[in-house]
Amino acid sequence: MPYDAPSDLETFRQEVRDWLEENCPQSMRTPQPEDEVVWGGRREKFKNPDSKVWLERMAERGWTAPHWPKEYGGGGLDREQVKVLNQEMSRINARIPLHSFGLWMFGPALLEFGNEEQKKRFIPDIIHGRTRWCQGYSEPGAGSDLAGLQTKCEDKGDHYLINGQKVWTSYADQADWIFCLVRTDNTVKHEGISFILFDMASEGVETRPIKLISGSSPFCETFFNDVKVPKDQLVGEVNGGWKIAKRLLQFERSSISASGFGSARGSGMLELEEYAKIHVGTDSDGKLLDGDLRGRIADHQMYTKAFGLTVRRSQEQAKAGQEVGHTASIIKYAAAKMNQDKHELMIEALGTEGLGWEGEGFDKGAKMVTRGWLRSKGNSIEGGTSEINLNVVAKRVLGLRDHQ
Amino acid sequence: MSFVLTEDQEMLRDTAINFTRDELPVKHLRGLRDSGKNGVDPEGRQKLAELGFFGVLIPEEYDGVGMGMVALGQVMEAQGRTLASTPLLQTACIGASAILLGGSEAQKQEWLPKIASGEVTTALALDEGSHHNPAGVATEAERDGQGYTLNGAKKYVQDGHHADVFIVVARTFGEAGDKHGLTLFLVPRDANGVSVQTLNTVDSHGAAHLTLEDVHVPESHVLGAPDKGMDILEPVLDRGRIALAAEMLGSSRAAFEMTHEYLQTRKQFGQLIGSFQALQHRAAKMFTDLELTTSCVSAALSAVDEQRNDIAELASLAKAMAGETVHLVSNDTVQLHGGIGMTDEHEAGFYMKRARVQEALLGSASFHRDRFAQINGY
């Protein structure tokens, strides 16, 4: 049922509060275990049945994508209203109903670059969590130099034919569809790339999970062997995909930054200073006994606080209509550093308790820290390495030039 | 918490930046140094007074402009940009705040209009060792018939070599190290028993050691409740730390801009040195630290105006972050300028010298990390 948000913020807040009270199941107000996170799509099992109810109710109002236009099923809320919705959700500890690359990356780009028919076809399924998307960007020979990609896309008259390989495709083995960068012209670099969409169930698509140093397999190698794609699934112009790719990367980097690579809350892991107090010990004033570690923890927490304030400053300035590109450009770099430093310090604070891999004898949270520490090493690689991010700041923000 | 300036604050910012750029550039500090003025600048002080900068925190009823900390922060940042040697931190921020927060109505009436007009400058005489340590005061204040008698010594008093009135922190109870038992006194420079040893400091701003020998202070010059000086001192110091952090941000930004400019003009191997990736990444990291520090300083300044309850935490955050940033940027400014950066003729050295003083005043980064950890319960 379509919902018209009242323009008065306080009235809206009250309506949101009442609606959440009535519609957010009790179990959706508790910390979310990893295996109850909902990613949607054809394979979604909804381990906790309440999470299906919660997703359906939120999606019906368009509140899984609260600021997207109503005509495609979004919530149609403005920035202030989205803020109120978020505040009211966190007030009751409501879980995020849907995790989705469609919501975070692909949808915003499609709304900007897709044609009417494509938006009508794909956006509602993203909002309702019916289609799970994956991102076909990196290739074995095209990582930081993404535009060097070689996956071939040939025009066969009534369809396109795709051959090649992608790597680091997040959850490709779980996804229903892929948004993919392909080469439509070999003679030029950036201007020979197109942005195309296809079903992962198409004939000729194969995925192989990659096992990481942390033991988990969130990424895949993805192979395309004579995959036929209908022509209306190419977004934008042929050879015009790089512009879309870059815009989508901005959405990716800001979504990585906004979540700050995740927090300990609700996952059974404790905060850094709590681990330090337990495993290092404190004196009679409550100070950590290891003065050197204490100083480094304080240093890290100051950085974290400064980071949070910078995200807020950037948001406020954007709201006031000021240019914020400069501030936003540092956020991915800083977020990666922060999360890696945090995990290094956690492992250090845990001592040998942080060295468990699996099985008995180690605290469950501590084992998650160990895995998280290993996983965090990827933060300065995925979504643009830290070195690439520094290049971007040096070139685009500071205007420093390449060798002439 | 606000990160966006109002129109009035924006105007004050522009005025202050133009003023320090035109009237108090680094060249001016160099002139004061070379003519042996040791940072003392009566004409500069007069101009600051005419612009109303001394009264930014002082309410209109006491002849100030009552614009608050965010506004003062803009002036401090502007003076930091050119390393201007002014009495603003000690007088417009610390002195005015001490009287506003601790003074009686009579004291406010007596002192605030004089501060706002630039007629009187003040200097906080607190630390006695070579590290900031507010509770470490040993200077004694003993009750006598009509007031108190002060005995003790104060080290490295900023503006101590020219301030008209000292705000002396002395002990009326307990021992050095106790937070309780401190009292604040207003002591005119020319009071009997006050001796001032002028210091020539590395940043060419100067400072002074003070000796207090049987200095008599009348009851009317006691600021706030006896023994409870820390209740005033802590919030006053936090305002001072935040204002100083704003100054340090200004110095960092200016040094960075100078370096950024140099990277785009200096050529080696037939290339602009700014096209070398090793230097690009250093510049990008400095820029990142500047952005993070800017957020901390803005948050801390506005926290004071909003009377939030996390001012102490934000003050330590801002001072520590600004300390690390000004240290990194001023050192890299010398390094990235190469040989010319080592010469006295260039301004890079002025920034590095002043940075060291800014870092030490009102608590180093390490002092504030310790305090931040304490506030956060570890």
Interface residues (C-beta under 8 A of the other chain):
Chain A: E273 A276 K277 T282 G286 K287 L288 R294 G295 I297 A298 D299 Q301 M302 Y303 K305 A306 F307 L309 T310 R312 R313 E316 Q317 A320 Q322 H326 T327 I330 Y333 A334 E387 L390 N391 V393 A394 K395 V397 L398 G399 L400 R401 D402 H403 Q404
Chain B: M1 S2 F3 V4 H260 L263 Q264 Q271 L272 G274 S275 Q277 Q280 H281 A283 A284 K285 F287 T288 E291 L292 T293 T294 S295 C296 S298 A299 L317 A320 M321 S366 R369 D370 F372 A373 Q374 N376 G377 Y378
